[in-house]
Amino acid sequence: MLHALRFGDHGSPVVFCHGLFGQGRNWTQVGKALAHSHRVTLLDLPDHGRSDWTDGWDYLAAADAVAAALDPDDPVALVGHSMGGKVAMLVALRHPEVVSRLCVVDVSPVAYREAGEFPGYVEAMQALDLGSISTRAEADAGLRDAVRSDTVRAFLLQNLRRADEDEAGWRWQMNLDGLGNSLDSLRGWPEDALADTPPYDGPVLWIAGARADYVRPEYAEVMERLFPKVRKLTVKDAGHWVHSEQPEIFQQVLERFLDG
């Protein structure tokens, strides 16, 4: 089962998929801003937030789980960032009946050669002695040498929860070990499984951060082949977390796309 937060009670439906180590509530600011004219759902993807854990990350299974939570009689505008963007693309390709339009944020339908900074994040989080930490400030201090960015540390520490009553310290709410063991799969893309899958013919907005490296010119061919109605927009002064680094611009761009 996928955990969900919902805002708004009228208008067309919009569903958000977060990135690696995130959770649905990362989209709360955007979701609440849209709730005056849309029914908004923020999903926790498998192995994240309050959703069920799996034996190992699988993009196809994650996409099918998201599609199972949607209604073909009420297709949604699907928005996904990074890992969630790959999931959203696969939902649109494999289950086009549940997706009215698609917004992909700073990721491409390709297998990336490197896992980027994420292995270091996993090692740093696994190295924390959660049983001896008393406060979030101590956890923050324990990550500081390995994760220099205050913003990224705060993002990662959103996953920290008080341990159960019979345990001391804290626990990671996400499936940290499982995700850490699945980094190769997470940076991948199930191209072989899509060999006989037709392109998605709905409108697609492809948003890139100008300072990030996840959307490159050489990836345009495969994006346009899978999503022939794609329109690309690059946000200046934004890195990989476009919606957090340039929230006002992102909000304006997304609202125009949803109302288009």
Secondary structure as GFF3:
##gff-version 3
##sequence-region A 1 260
A	DSSP	beta_strand	4	7	.	.	.	ID=ss1
A	DSSP	beta_strand	12	17	.	.	.	ID=ss2
A	DSSP	three_ten_helix	24	27	.	.	.	ID=ss3
A	DSSP	alpha_helix	28	34	.	.	.	ID=ss4
A	DSSP	beta_strand	38	43	.	.	.	ID=ss5
A	DSSP	alpha_helix	59	68	.	.	.	ID=ss6
A	DSSP	beta_strand	76	81	.	.	.	ID=ss7
A	DSSP	alpha_helix	83	94	.	.	.	ID=ss8
A	DSSP	three_ten_helix	96	98	.	.	.	ID=ss9
A	DSSP	beta_strand	99	105	.	.	.	ID=ss10
A	DSSP	alpha_helix	118	127	.	.	.	ID=ss11
A	DSSP	alpha_helix	136	143	.	.	.	ID=ss12
A	DSSP	alpha_helix	150	157	.	.	.	ID=ss13
A	DSSP	beta_strand	160	162	.	.	.	ID=ss14
A	DSSP	beta_strand	170	172	.	.	.	ID=ss15
A	DSSP	alpha_helix	176	180	.	.	.	ID=ss16
A	DSSP	alpha_helix	183	186	.	.	.	ID=ss17
A	DSSP	three_ten_helix	192	194	.	.	.	ID=ss18
A	DSSP	beta_strand	204	209	.	.	.	ID=ss19
A	DSSP	three_ten_helix	217	219	.	.	.	ID=ss20
A	DSSP	alpha_helix	220	226	.	.	.	ID=ss21
A	DSSP	beta_strand	230	235	.	.	.	ID=ss22
A	DSSP	alpha_helix	242	245	.	.	.	ID=ss23
A	DSSP	alpha_helix	247	259	.	.	.	ID=ss24
###
